[in-house]
Amino acid sequence: MSTYVMSDFHGRHDLFMRMLGKISFSDDDMLYILGDVVDRGPDGIRTFLYIKDKPNIVFLVGNHEMLFLSAVKRMLMMGTKDPEKLLNTQEFLLWVYNGGIPTWNAFILLDRNTRNEILAYIGNGYLVIPDVTVNGRHFYLCHATHADTYVDKPILFKDAGGDLKQHVVWDRVYPRHTHMSGEFDHADYSELYNKYPKNTTMVFGHTPTALFGHTAPDGWGRIWHGGHGHLIDIDCGCAVRDPKMAMLGCLRLDDMAEFYVHG
């Protein structure tokens, strides 16, 4: 059995399936997906249809799923048959601005039961999983960053408050100061970090690793390791403008082996 993490497919179901083949993913393995399955690329809904009934694939909600849920929830609350009103809600326009059109186009073609299954699957996803232990090493899994308070058990997206959801799926607050942390001061969080095992590593996506300056000479992104060994960013850039330059990374937690497939 092996344990893998991937993130930020952004509609690139083709790369996701190629990666599963590359790592020979089986029913005995475990895969954690750290959010942003949908938007920008064409086939995010197709990926959800594939993973939603897989007990060995664990899904964490990303900011794009949060946008998706907010837009659809707003439409359901309005209960109107006027398409113009539905498609001009603030929630829908924000989702569209962030690349939601391919997801919407695929979602509305599904039958009602399947749409509800996908919404339920996303809504029942995790927000953070702070306690994944593999070969004695501890991993904190999230989409963008950690919770501001100590947690020793996984938090479901549906059980979290609005501010916590917004923080975890959008903010870039990283321990062990990096240039992507803005004015962040590690000392502000030292008491929090000291509550976790000393060899805990936060694995996240959301931020393309190119923004850390971590691309190979071939121009494709690579998994980024930083924070004195306490940070790993696995968003290698499936949402780049040129589909041929898209890169999906996968990390095996058992031995920290890295795997890549590109557009």
ZIJONOR-V889129 format. One record per backbone hydrogen bond with DSSP energy under -0.5 kcal/mol. CO is the residue of the C=O (numbers start at 1). NH is the residue of the N-H. E is the energy in kcal/mol with one decimal. If there is no record, write none. Layout:
co:nh:e
CO:NH:E
CO:NH:E
This chain:
co:nh:e
2:30:-2.6
3:253:-2.6
3:254:-0.6
4:32:-2.6
5:251:-2.2
6:34:-2.7
8:238:-0.5
9:12:-1.2
10:41:-0.9
11:13:-1.6
11:43:-2.3
12:16:-1.9
13:17:-2.6
14:18:-2.0
15:19:-2.3
16:20:-2.2
17:21:-1.8
18:22:-2.2
19:23:-2.4
20:25:-2.4
21:24:-0.8
26:29:-1.6
30:4:-3.0
31:33:-0.5
31:58:-3.1
32:6:-2.3
32:34:-0.6
33:60:-2.7
35:8:-2.4
36:10:-2.4
37:11:-2.7
39:41:-2.3
43:47:-1.5
44:48:-2.0
45:49:-2.3
46:50:-1.3
47:51:-2.4
48:52:-2.1
51:54:-2.1
53:55:-0.8
54:57:-1.6
56:31:-2.4
58:33:-3.0
59:126:-2.4
62:66:-1.9
63:67:-2.1
64:68:-2.1
65:69:-2.8
66:70:-2.3
67:71:-2.3
68:72:-2.3
69:73:-2.7
70:74:-2.0
71:75:-1.9
72:76:-2.4
73:77:-2.2
74:78:-1.8
75:79:-1.8
81:83:-0.9
82:86:-2.0
83:87:-2.7
85:88:-0.8
86:89:-1.1
89:93:-2.4
90:94:-2.1
91:95:-1.9
92:96:-2.7
93:97:-2.4
94:98:-1.3
95:100:-1.9
96:99:-2.0
99:40:-3.3
100:104:-2.5
101:105:-2.8
102:106:-1.6
103:107:-2.6
104:108:-2.4
106:109:-0.6
107:110:-1.5
111:115:-2.3
112:116:-2.5
113:117:-2.0
114:118:-2.2
115:119:-2.4
116:120:-2.4
117:121:-2.4
118:122:-2.4
119:123:-2.6
120:124:-1.6
122:125:-2.0
123:158:-0.6
125:157:-2.8
126:61:-2.9
127:143:-0.5
128:155:-2.4
129:141:-3.3
131:133:-0.6
132:134:-0.5
132:139:-2.7
134:137:-2.0
137:134:-2.4
138:201:-2.3
139:132:-1.8
139:141:-0.6
140:203:-2.6
141:129:-2.4
143:205:-2.6
154:156:-0.5
155:127:-3.7
155:128:-1.2
156:159:-0.9
156:160:-0.5
157:160:-1.2
161:165:-2.4
162:166:-2.5
163:167:-2.3
164:168:-2.6
165:169:-2.1
166:170:-1.3
166:171:-0.6
167:171:-1.7
168:144:-1.9
168:145:-1.5
169:63:-0.6
171:173:-0.5
172:174:-0.6
173:146:-0.6
178:181:-1.9
179:182:-0.6
181:184:-2.1
184:186:-0.5
185:188:-1.7
186:189:-1.5
186:190:-0.5
187:190:-0.7
189:193:-2.7
190:194:-2.1
192:195:-1.5
193:196:-1.6
197:200:-1.9
199:138:-0.6
201:140:-2.5
201:203:-0.6
202:232:-2.3
203:142:-1.7
204:234:-2.7
205:207:-2.5
206:208:-0.7
208:211:-2.2
209:212:-1.4
209:214:-2.1
210:213:-1.7
213:215:-1.0
214:222:-1.6
216:219:-2.5
220:216:-2.5
224:233:-2.3
226:229:-0.7
226:231:-2.0
227:230:-1.3
230:202:-2.7
231:226:-2.4
232:204:-2.4
232:234:-0.5
233:224:-2.4
234:236:-1.2
234:249:-0.6
235:209:-2.8
236:221:-0.7
237:240:-0.7
237:247:-1.1
241:243:-0.8
242:245:-2.4
243:246:-1.4
246:263:-2.9
247:249:-0.5
248:261:-1.9
250:259:-2.4
251:5:-1.9
251:253:-0.7
252:255:-0.6
252:256:-1.8
252:257:-0.6
257:252:-2.8
259:250:-2.1
261:248:-3.0
